[in-house]
């Protein structure tokens, strides 16, 4: 009997160590890093999938997976009236009692294929666990069906600087992919988007050359994914299997014109957070029809006392006594004491105001009195004393210290760090 509708299952690749996001990934897997004051990066692909009514989701995790799995279990709940499932797949023991670690994106899917293929899905939507976007994937599926494509790759027009860190597509007027190269170091001129395609694909005019970058979002026909993983045993989609698909399968490119950001570095993570404070830029977290889901907190609204607040986001449960907060994202349960000035800073917040089973009254997580903090990322569960200055006075672009790091001129204070009174950096 013919099926009445197309079934889609989502596979989210969330196993990478995130070395370029170090030191934020010392204590967290990359998809579990806090974002926007109250979310985790993994919430974005899961929420977009659910909002697109693709509710069978596999999350493939590996590095520091316990925190990620705990967050997912505490956040996403389905039942007979709200059907769906999220299965977190991690490396399993083989017959020798050894864990079979994943060696790349394609290898991760291949090693979990017996579980994934228990799904009756006709198509598999493959996503990354560390990207930001608002996309209705139904449009992507409809496009893939209209082209009868074995593989459809979501793509976005980018300038040369971004192009060199992405996979680049060359396509014809019918959006068929004719060539692909992953993170090219040189020789990208042949991949420049022809100007005559701009109007047809609704690309904004640019005086500089534009290229079509892969967003790392793939729609595979079921049989195509299974066959590729079986016949090409290499480890990675971008470097390996996509080349095979372009050569031997019908592949198409879906051109996307909205916001998309790959959280590849500390600088991109920092800017992606602060851009939320500016209207009509960055990820749309204020769309009630397409919410970004996350773990409920049941916290009160922030309490703010005589503080000058400019262009900032202050999340639930915060106690703010500071003199000034400017261009900041202040995460859950952040306590900032009187006299402090916080500028251009991302504070990830806390799971609780003080450690569980605490015995000392001074074990609260807070930012003390009369502190000056600028261009900083403060991870969870940090205690900062009084009169502390974090201003990068030596103007480091890169620095590794004890609980204090600098990347791209941005100070990072890692989780669990305690900075004493009068500390300066």
C-alpha positions as CSV (number, residue, x, y, z in Angstrom):
1,X,0.0,0.0,0.0
2,X,1.3,3.4,-1.0
3,X,2.4,5.7,1.9
4,X,0.3,8.8,2.4
5,X,3.1,11.0,3.6
6,X,6.8,11.3,3.5
7,X,8.6,10.4,6.8
8,X,11.7,12.3,7.9
9,X,14.1,11.4,10.7
10,X,16.7,13.9,12.0
11,X,20.3,13.0,12.8
12,X,22.2,15.6,14.8
13,X,26.0,15.3,14.9
14,X,27.0,16.4,18.4
15,X,30.1,14.4,19.2
16,X,33.0,16.7,18.3
17,X,35.4,18.0,21.0
18,X,35.2,21.5,19.7
19,X,39.0,22.3,19.9
20,X,38.6,25.7,18.3
21,X,36.1,26.7,21.0
22,X,38.6,25.8,23.7
23,X,38.7,26.7,26.7
24,X,34.9,26.8,26.8
25,X,35.0,23.1,25.9
26,X,37.3,22.1,28.8
27,X,34.2,21.3,30.9
28,X,31.5,21.0,28.3
29,X,30.9,19.3,25.0
30,X,30.5,22.0,22.3
31,X,26.7,21.4,21.8
32,X,26.2,21.7,25.6
33,X,27.8,25.1,25.8
34,X,25.4,27.7,27.1
35,X,24.0,30.3,24.6
36,X,21.9,33.4,24.8
37,X,21.8,33.3,28.6
38,X,19.4,30.4,28.9
39,X,19.8,27.9,26.0
40,X,22.4,25.3,25.0
41,X,23.7,25.2,21.4
42,X,22.0,21.8,20.9
43,X,18.6,23.4,21.5
44,X,18.8,25.2,18.2
45,X,18.9,22.2,15.8
46,X,16.4,20.2,18.0
47,X,14.0,23.1,18.1
48,X,14.1,23.8,14.4
49,X,13.5,20.1,13.8
50,X,10.5,20.0,16.1
51,X,9.1,23.2,14.7
52,X,9.4,21.7,11.2
53,X,7.3,18.7,12.5
54,X,10.3,16.3,12.2
55,X,10.0,14.7,15.6
56,X,12.0,11.5,15.3
57,X,15.5,12.7,16.3
58,X,18.8,10.9,16.8
59,X,21.6,12.8,18.6
60,X,25.0,11.3,18.1
61,X,27.3,12.3,21.0
62,X,30.8,11.4,22.2
63,X,33.0,13.9,24.0
64,X,31.7,14.8,27.5
65,X,28.3,13.4,26.6
66,X,26.8,13.1,30.1
67,X,26.0,16.8,30.5
68,X,24.5,16.9,27.0
69,X,22.4,13.8,27.6
70,X,21.2,15.1,30.9
71,X,20.1,18.4,29.4
72,X,18.2,16.6,26.6
73,X,16.5,14.3,29.1
74,X,15.4,17.2,31.3
75,X,14.2,19.4,28.4
76,X,12.4,17.3,25.7
77,X,9.4,15.2,26.7
78,X,7.0,13.5,24.4
79,X,3.8,11.4,25.0
80,X,0.9,9.9,23.2
81,X,-0.7,13.4,22.7
82,X,2.6,15.0,21.7
83,X,4.4,12.2,19.8
84,X,8.1,12.2,19.1
85,X,11.4,10.8,20.3
86,X,15.0,11.8,20.9
87,X,17.5,9.1,21.1
88,X,21.1,10.0,22.3
89,X,23.5,7.6,20.7
90,X,27.0,7.2,22.2
91,X,30.0,4.9,21.5
92,X,29.2,1.3,22.6
93,X,31.3,-1.5,23.8
94,X,32.3,-4.2,21.3
95,X,32.6,-7.9,21.9
96,X,36.1,-7.3,23.4
97,X,34.8,-4.8,25.9
98,X,36.3,-1.9,24.1
99,X,34.5,1.3,23.2
100,X,34.2,1.9,19.5
101,X,34.9,5.7,19.2
102,X,33.7,7.7,16.3
103,X,36.4,8.9,13.9
104,X,34.4,11.5,11.9
105,X,30.9,12.6,11.0
106,X,30.3,9.8,8.5
107,X,31.9,7.2,10.7
108,X,29.6,8.3,13.6
109,X,26.5,7.7,11.5
110,X,27.8,4.5,10.0
111,X,28.5,3.0,13.5
112,X,24.9,3.9,14.5
113,X,23.3,2.8,11.3
114,X,21.7,-0.4,12.7
115,X,19.8,1.7,15.2
116,X,19.0,4.6,12.8
117,X,17.6,2.3,10.1
118,X,15.0,0.9,12.6
119,X,13.3,4.2,11.7
120,X,10.8,4.0,8.8
121,X,12.0,7.4,7.5
122,X,12.1,7.9,3.7
123,X,14.6,10.8,4.2
124,X,17.2,11.6,6.8
125,X,18.0,15.2,7.7
126,X,21.5,15.5,9.0
127,X,22.4,18.6,11.1
128,X,25.3,19.9,13.2
129,X,24.9,20.4,16.9
130,X,26.7,23.8,17.0
131,X,25.0,26.0,14.4
132,X,22.5,28.8,14.7
133,X,19.6,29.4,12.3
134,X,15.8,29.7,12.0
135,X,14.8,27.3,9.3
136,X,11.5,25.6,8.4
137,X,13.0,22.3,7.1
138,X,9.7,21.5,5.3
139,X,10.9,23.9,2.6
140,X,14.1,22.0,2.3
141,X,12.3,18.7,2.1
142,X,9.9,20.0,-0.6
143,X,12.8,21.3,-2.6
144,X,14.6,17.9,-2.3
145,X,11.4,16.1,-3.5
146,X,10.9,18.6,-6.4
147,X,14.5,17.9,-7.7
148,X,14.2,14.1,-6.9
149,X,17.6,14.6,-5.4
150,X,19.5,11.7,-3.7
151,X,21.3,14.3,-1.6
152,X,20.3,18.0,-1.0
153,X,22.8,20.3,0.6
154,X,21.6,23.6,2.2
155,X,23.9,26.4,1.2
156,X,24.4,30.1,1.7
157,X,26.1,32.9,-0.2
158,X,29.4,33.9,1.5
159,X,32.3,36.2,1.0
160,X,35.8,34.8,0.4
161,X,36.9,35.1,4.0
162,X,34.1,32.7,5.1
163,X,34.3,30.6,2.0
164,X,37.8,29.3,2.8
165,X,36.6,27.7,6.1
166,X,33.5,26.0,4.4
167,X,32.7,23.4,1.8
168,X,32.0,25.2,-1.5
169,X,29.5,24.2,-4.1
170,X,29.4,24.9,-7.8
171,X,25.9,24.5,-9.3
172,X,24.1,25.1,-12.5
173,X,20.9,27.1,-13.1
174,X,18.8,24.0,-12.1
175,X,20.6,24.0,-8.7
176,X,22.3,20.7,-9.6
177,X,25.7,20.4,-7.9
178,X,28.5,20.0,-10.5
179,X,31.5,20.3,-8.2
180,X,32.4,20.5,-4.5
181,X,35.5,21.3,-2.5
182,X,35.9,21.2,1.3
183,X,37.7,24.2,3.1
184,X,39.9,25.2,0.1
185,X,43.2,27.0,0.7
186,X,43.5,28.3,-2.8
187,X,41.9,28.0,-6.3
188,X,38.4,29.1,-5.4
189,X,37.9,31.4,-8.4
190,X,36.0,28.7,-10.3
191,X,33.4,28.5,-7.5
192,X,32.4,32.2,-7.7
193,X,28.6,32.6,-8.1
194,X,27.8,33.9,-11.6
195,X,26.2,37.3,-11.4
196,X,23.3,36.2,-13.6
197,X,22.2,33.8,-10.9
198,X,21.8,36.5,-8.3
199,X,18.2,37.5,-9.2
200,X,17.1,34.0,-9.8
201,X,18.3,32.8,-6.4
202,X,17.3,36.1,-4.7
203,X,20.9,36.9,-3.6
204,X,21.6,40.4,-2.4
205,X,24.0,42.2,-4.8
206,X,27.6,42.4,-3.7
207,X,30.6,44.3,-5.1
208,X,32.8,41.5,-3.9
209,X,32.8,38.0,-5.2
210,X,30.3,35.6,-3.6
211,X,30.6,31.8,-3.2
212,X,28.1,29.2,-2.3
213,X,29.0,27.6,1.1
214,X,27.7,24.4,2.5
215,X,25.8,24.9,5.7
216,X,26.5,21.3,6.8
217,X,22.8,20.6,6.5
218,X,22.0,17.5,4.4
219,X,18.9,15.8,3.2
220,X,19.6,12.2,2.1
221,X,17.2,9.7,0.6
222,X,17.2,6.7,2.8
223,X,18.6,4.3,0.2
224,X,21.3,6.9,-0.8
225,X,22.6,7.3,2.8
226,X,22.7,3.6,3.4
227,X,24.5,2.9,0.1
228,X,27.1,5.7,0.5
229,X,28.0,4.6,4.0
230,X,28.3,1.0,2.8
231,X,30.4,1.6,-0.3
232,X,32.6,4.6,0.9
233,X,34.2,3.6,4.1
234,X,35.9,6.9,4.7
235,X,35.3,8.9,7.9
236,X,33.9,12.4,7.0
237,X,30.9,13.7,5.1
238,X,32.5,17.0,4.0
239,X,36.0,15.7,3.0
240,X,34.9,12.3,1.7
241,X,31.3,11.2,1.1
242,X,29.9,14.4,-0.3
243,X,32.6,14.1,-3.1
244,X,31.4,10.6,-3.9
245,X,27.7,11.7,-3.9
246,X,28.4,14.6,-6.3
247,X,30.2,12.2,-8.7
248,X,27.8,9.3,-8.6
249,X,24.4,10.6,-7.3
250,X,21.9,13.3,-8.2
251,X,22.8,16.1,-5.8
252,X,21.1,19.5,-5.5
253,X,21.8,22.7,-3.6
254,X,19.1,24.6,-1.6
255,X,20.0,28.3,-1.5
256,X,19.2,29.8,1.9
257,X,18.9,33.6,2.4
258,X,18.4,33.9,6.2
259,X,20.7,34.1,9.3
260,X,23.1,31.2,9.8
261,X,26.2,31.0,12.0
262,X,28.6,28.2,12.5
263,X,30.0,28.4,16.1
264,X,33.5,27.5,15.1
265,X,35.6,29.8,17.2
266,X,35.5,31.8,20.5
267,X,35.1,35.0,18.4
268,X,32.1,33.7,16.5
269,X,30.5,32.4,19.7
270,X,31.1,35.8,21.4
271,X,29.6,37.8,18.6
272,X,26.7,35.4,18.1
273,X,25.7,36.0,21.7
274,X,26.1,39.8,21.7
275,X,24.2,40.2,18.4
276,X,21.1,39.0,20.2
277,X,21.1,42.4,22.0
278,X,20.6,44.1,18.7
279,X,17.1,44.2,17.1
280,X,16.6,42.4,13.8
281,X,20.0,40.7,13.8
282,X,21.2,37.3,14.7
283,X,19.0,34.4,15.7
284,X,15.3,35.2,16.2
285,X,14.6,34.0,19.7
286,X,11.4,36.1,20.0
287,X,9.3,34.2,17.5
288,X,6.5,32.6,19.5
289,X,5.3,30.5,16.6
290,X,8.8,28.9,16.3
291,X,10.2,28.9,19.8
292,X,13.7,27.8,20.9
293,X,13.0,25.1,23.5
294,X,15.2,24.6,26.5
295,X,15.1,23.3,30.0
296,X,12.4,25.0,32.1
297,X,13.8,26.8,35.2
298,X,10.8,28.1,37.1
299,X,12.9,31.1,38.2
300,X,11.6,34.6,39.1
301,X,12.2,37.5,36.9
302,X,15.5,39.4,37.3
303,X,15.8,41.8,40.3
304,X,17.6,45.0,39.2
305,X,18.5,47.7,41.7
306,X,19.6,51.2,40.5
307,X,21.6,49.8,37.6
308,X,22.0,51.6,34.2
309,X,21.3,48.9,31.6
310,X,22.0,49.5,28.0
311,X,21.4,47.1,25.0
312,X,21.6,43.9,27.1
313,X,19.7,40.7,27.9
314,X,19.3,39.8,31.5
315,X,17.8,36.4,32.2
316,X,15.6,34.9,34.9
317,X,16.8,34.6,38.4
318,X,19.4,37.3,38.2
319,X,20.2,39.7,41.1
320,X,21.7,42.8,39.6
321,X,23.1,45.6,41.9
322,X,25.7,46.8,39.5
323,X,26.3,50.4,38.5
324,X,26.3,49.7,34.8
325,X,25.6,46.8,32.4
326,X,26.2,47.7,28.7
327,X,26.1,45.4,25.6
328,X,25.9,42.2,27.7
329,X,24.2,38.9,27.8
330,X,23.7,37.9,31.5
331,X,22.7,34.3,32.0
332,X,20.5,32.6,34.6
333,X,21.1,33.1,38.3
334,X,23.8,35.7,37.9
335,X,24.4,37.8,40.9
336,X,26.4,41.1,40.3
337,X,27.1,43.2,43.4
338,X,27.0,47.0,43.8
339,X,29.5,49.3,42.2
340,X,30.5,46.9,39.4
341,X,30.6,47.8,35.7
342,X,30.1,45.1,33.1
343,X,30.6,45.9,29.4
344,X,30.6,43.9,26.2
345,X,30.5,40.7,28.2
346,X,28.8,37.3,28.0
347,X,28.0,35.6,31.3
348,X,26.8,32.1,30.9
349,X,25.0,31.9,34.3
350,X,24.7,29.2,36.8
351,X,22.8,26.0,37.6
352,X,22.4,27.2,41.2
353,X,23.3,30.2,43.3
354,X,25.7,28.2,45.5
355,X,27.2,24.7,45.4
356,X,24.9,21.9,46.6
357,X,25.6,20.9,50.2
358,X,27.6,24.0,50.7
359,X,29.0,24.8,54.2
360,X,30.6,28.2,53.8
361,X,28.6,31.3,53.3
362,X,31.2,32.7,50.9
363,X,30.7,29.9,48.4
364,X,28.0,31.7,46.4
365,X,28.6,32.2,42.7
366,X,28.7,36.0,42.2
367,X,30.6,38.9,40.8
368,X,31.7,41.0,43.7
369,X,31.6,44.7,44.5
370,X,33.3,47.5,42.4
371,X,34.5,45.2,39.6
372,X,35.3,46.3,36.1
373,X,34.8,43.6,33.5
374,X,35.1,44.3,29.7
375,X,35.0,42.1,26.6
376,X,34.9,38.8,28.6
377,X,33.1,35.5,28.6
378,X,32.4,34.1,32.1
379,X,31.6,30.4,32.2
380,X,29.3,28.8,34.7
381,X,29.9,28.6,38.4
382,X,32.6,31.3,38.7
383,X,33.2,33.3,41.8
384,X,34.8,36.8,41.4
385,X,35.9,38.8,44.4
386,X,35.6,42.5,45.1
387,X,37.6,45.2,43.1
388,X,38.5,42.7,40.3
389,X,39.5,44.2,37.0
390,X,39.2,42.0,33.8
391,X,40.2,44.5,31.0
392,X,43.1,42.7,29.2
393,X,45.5,45.5,30.2
394,X,48.4,43.7,28.4
395,X,46.3,43.6,25.2
396,X,46.8,39.9,24.7
397,X,45.3,38.3,21.6
398,X,46.1,34.8,22.9
399,X,46.9,33.7,26.4
400,X,46.7,30.5,28.5
401,X,46.6,30.9,32.3
402,X,45.1,29.2,35.4
403,X,41.3,29.7,34.9
404,X,42.0,32.8,32.7
405,X,42.4,32.6,28.9
406,X,42.4,35.0,26.0
407,X,41.3,34.2,22.4
408,X,41.0,36.8,19.7
409,X,41.4,39.5,22.4
410,X,38.4,38.1,24.3
411,X,39.0,37.1,28.0
412,X,37.5,33.7,29.0
413,X,37.1,32.8,32.7
414,X,36.5,29.0,32.8
415,X,34.0,27.1,34.9
416,X,34.8,26.7,38.6
417,X,37.4,29.5,38.7
418,X,37.7,31.7,41.8
419,X,39.3,35.1,41.4
420,X,40.3,36.7,44.7
421,X,39.7,40.3,45.8
422,X,41.8,42.9,43.9
423,X,42.7,40.5,41.1
424,X,43.7,42.3,37.9
425,X,44.2,41.0,34.3
